[in-house]
Amino acid sequence: MDIAAIEQRLVSGEELKIRYRYPIERSGRSHGAKFGVRSDKLLDVSVELERFYTKFRGESPIWLDVDEVIEVVPDDGTYKEY
């Protein structure tokens, strides 16, 4: 994922959203964690830290590592759980 290109899109005023995975439950050592997938408005990125910033469900500010982000697309104003 080209974070610098995404940063330039944000700087130029393009509104973007991200679809990402987040842990919802730990199933023990042998099974790992279960993940949910949702989309939210992309607020900012850090090229140096390889992080994306959003508000979980539009409320709580969070950051995501690059490996948690599934895709970055133009923001259509629709945010949801998958």
C-alpha positions in Angstrom: 0.0 0.0 0.0 1.5 3.4 -1.0 0.9 5.5 2.1 2.7 8.5 0.6 0.3 8.5 -2.3 -2.7 8.3 0.1 -1.3 11.2 2.1 -1.0 13.3 -1.1 -4.7 12.5 -1.9 -5.7 13.7 1.6 -3.5 16.8 1.3 -5.1 17.6 -2.1 -8.6 17.6 -0.4 -9.8 14.2 -1.5 -12.1 12.5 1.1 -11.3 8.9 1.6 -12.6 6.0 3.7 -10.9 2.8 4.8 -12.0 -0.7 5.2 -10.1 -2.4 8.0 -10.0 -5.4 10.4 -10.0 -5.1 14.1 -9.9 -7.8 16.9 -13.3 -8.6 18.5 -12.5 -11.7 20.5 -9.6 -13.8 21.6 -10.1 -17.5 21.2 -7.2 -18.8 23.1 -3.6 -19.5 22.1 -4.2 -22.2 19.6 -6.9 -20.4 17.7 -5.8 -16.7 17.7 -8.1 -13.8 17.6 -11.4 -13.3 15.7 -11.7 -10.1 13.7 -14.4 -7.8 12.6 -14.3 -5.7 9.4 -15.7 -2.3 9.0 -15.3 1.0 7.1 -14.9 4.5 8.5 -13.7 7.9 7.2 -10.0 8.2 6.9 -8.8 11.2 8.9 -5.0 11.2 8.4 -2.0 9.0 7.8 1.6 8.9 9.0 4.1 7.8 6.3 6.9 7.5 8.9 4.9 5.3 11.3 2.9 3.5 8.6 -0.3 4.3 10.4 -3.8 5.3 9.4 -6.1 7.4 11.7 -9.9 7.2 11.8 -12.7 7.3 14.4 -14.1 3.8 15.2 -17.8 3.9 14.5 -17.4 7.7 14.0 -16.8 8.2 17.7 -13.5 6.9 19.3 -10.2 8.0 17.6 -8.0 5.1 16.7 -4.9 4.4 14.7 -4.4 1.3 12.5 -1.2 -0.3 11.3 -0.8 -0.8 7.6 -1.4 -4.6 7.9 -4.9 -3.9 9.4 -6.1 -1.9 6.4 -7.8 -3.8 3.7 -8.5 -1.0 1.3 -8.6 2.8 0.9 -11.4 4.1 -1.4 -13.2 7.4 -2.2 -15.5 8.4 0.7 -19.1 7.9 -0.3 -20.4 8.7 3.2 -21.4 5.2 4.0 -19.7 3.4 6.9 -20.6 0.0 8.1 -19.7 -3.4 9.6 -19.1 -6.2 7.2 
